[in-house]
Amino acid sequence: MAEERTIVSAAKGNRLQLIPLIAVLAGLGILVYRFWLNTSALYAPFYALMACGVVGALIQLLVAITTTCLYRRKVIAIVDVTVIIITLLIILFGDYIACSVLKLPVVSYAWSPGTQINTVATILSGAVVTFLAFWEQRKIK
């Protein structure tokens, strides 16, 4: 009976570990909306970055605390906290970094350097959260 209970909880844990991918898909969907459907949605890259980098990482951190072993929990916690901090710094200082440090040109108001930095950061943070979600799915040998 104990083995059967373990198998059920492991299956539930595996499904729960994929929940952060919903936030990543939402963030990427916001980017698609911004760049192909409504190019005047100026705050959409901020929302996409929040969905991928903060919400997805927080959900993943909470799921990892309840479903994974200690070693993986440590790795996921360190990476997710780092992603959250970098995401918040990019949201706060993205325009400054793009204009002053990287010297990116301003194409137009809708294609500002801050928008470019937020888009790249959204894709990278979404990739990190997705990689961790699938890494968490692997069996420990």
Secondary structure, DSSP 8 states (H G I E B T S, - for coil): -HHHHHHHHHHHHHHHTTTHHHHHHHHHHHHHIIIII-TT-TTHHHHHHIIIIIIHHHHHHHHHHHHS-HHHHHHHHHHHHHHHHHHHHHHHHHHHIIIIIS------STT-HHHHHHHHHHHHHHHHHHHHHHHHHS---
